[in-house]
Amino acid sequence: MDEMITQHVDLDLDDHGMIATSKKGIKLHYGKGHDEFSPVELLVTSIAGCSFGVLRIILENRKITYDDIHVDIDYDMVDEKPQRVVAVRIHFYVKNPSADIDVMGRVLNQTIKSCPVIQSVKGSIEVNEQLTITA
């Protein structure tokens, strides 16, 4: 059996929506207002953000430099109650990487396998990642 690591986040209400507080005391407001992320947007952003963070770590560990990275995220939800996210498409645009497209493709594959959020939703949400190298 795998060893477990238990984490904790507090969730409270205020006049604007919900506030999540991490164990570090960092607060995130979301949920109710038109200018706040919804829980679904947080889910999708968490999937892509985790992958983005893992990608950056792998590039750094392999000493692959780049000028910039931009990420576009699209997602599909079923149009019936309860609506649920069924697919997330993450498109990385990496500007001037010091590695060729074959190496970058292997980095992307390693990113998918190493991202804890993607591995957590595997089987429930289809996650596709694409990489474009830009100049």
C-alpha positions, 0 to 999 in steps of 0.5 A: 500500500502507498504511504499517505501524506495528509494535507489540510485547507480551510474553507470559509464564507465572506460577503463575496464568496468563499475563502480557502486558506492554505496551511501556509496562511495564504488566502484565495477568494473565489466562487460567487462574484463575476470577477472571481474564479468559479470552482470549475475554473479553479479545477481546470486552472489547477490541472494546467497550473500543475502541469505548467509548474512541472514542465518548468521544473523539468526544463530547469533540471535539463538545463533547457532555456527558453525566452517565455512560456504561454499556456492556453486552456480549453475545457469541455463540460457535459450539458446536463445536470450536474455539469462536469468537466470531461476534457481539458486541453492544455496548449503550451507555447514555448518561445525559443527553447534551447532544445529541439522539438523531439527533446521538447516532446519527451519533456512534455510526455514526462510532464504529463507522467509527473504531474500529481493533479493530472494523475489524480484526475486520470480516468475521470477527466481527459487531459490532452497537452500540446506544445508549439515552439515559437520564435 
